[in-house]
């Protein structure tokens, strides 16, 4: 069985998102699912394959959020609610990790 423990950079992105959530930066549309995913990834426990598939779907739907002003550090409005949510799902490292080829349907 493949190790599905999120790498440190994924955990750090989720931890950063949790801090932003606590600061009230997540916005009104932030969901309990996003909060749960951030907590799950921040803890560093093994992630079920079903949740990794959900991560892939999230990143596919929300890649456009990366093009908004305030998504990147140093831009006005940083962090946007979209950036908070992106990091709640593991950020760029989470997207890379969730799309690794060794996560497949046969596990």
N, C-alpha and C positions, 0 to 999 in steps of 0.2 A: 504494500500500500504506500502511496506517495505521502510524504510529509506535507501537511497543509497548514503548518504554523506560519503565520504572516511574518515576513522578514522585519528586521528592526526599523527600516525606513517606512514601511507600511504602518507599523505600530506608532511611530513618531508622528506621522501625518494624522492618524486618528486621535492621538493624544492632543495634538495642536487643535484639532477641530473641537474636541470636548472643552478645551479652555475657551475657545471662541464662543461656543454655545453658552457656557456659563457666563460669559461677558454680554450675552444678549445679541450677538452678531449674526445669528443664524437666520433671522427674518421670520416673518409670520407663517410662511409656507413650509417651514422645516417640519419634517415628519418624525413620528416616533420610530419609524423604520430606520431613518438616517441616524438617529440617536443610538438605537440598538446596534447598528452596524459599527458605529464609531466605538462604542463600548467593547464590542466583541473583538474588533481588530486591535484596540489599544491594550487589551488584556494579554494578547499574544497566544491565546489558546488555539488549538487546531480548528480550522474552519470547515464545516461540512461542504461537500461538493455542490450541493444545491445552492448554498449561499455564494459560492464562487461563481456559479452561473448567473446568479442575480447581480453580482458585481459586474460581470461582463455586460449584462443588459443595461445596467445603470450607466456605465461609462460610454456605451454606444449612444444612449439617448442624450447624455449631457455633455458630450464633447464640445458642443457649440458654446457652452458656458465659459470655456477657456478664452473665448474671443472678446469677452466683455471688459470694459474699463473697470479696473479695481480687482481683477482676478489675480494679477501679479503683484508681488511686493514692490512697493515704491510707486504704484499707480494710485491716483485719487480713488478713495472709497475702499481701499484694501482693508480687510478682506470682504468681498461681496458675499451675500448669502450663498451664491452659487459656489464660491470658493470654499466656504465653510462646509457645504454639503459634499463637494468634491473630496476634500480631505477626510471627511467623515467616512467615506468609502475607501480610504487608503491613498488618495491623491494619485499623482502620476506613478509612484512606485506600486500602488495597489492595482492600477490598470495593467501595468506590465506584468505583475505577479499573477493576476487572475487570467491573463491570456497565455501563460506559459503552456507549451504544448503538452507537457506531461500530465496536465489535468484533463483527463479524457473520460468518456462515457463508460469505459469498461472497468473502472475501479470498483 
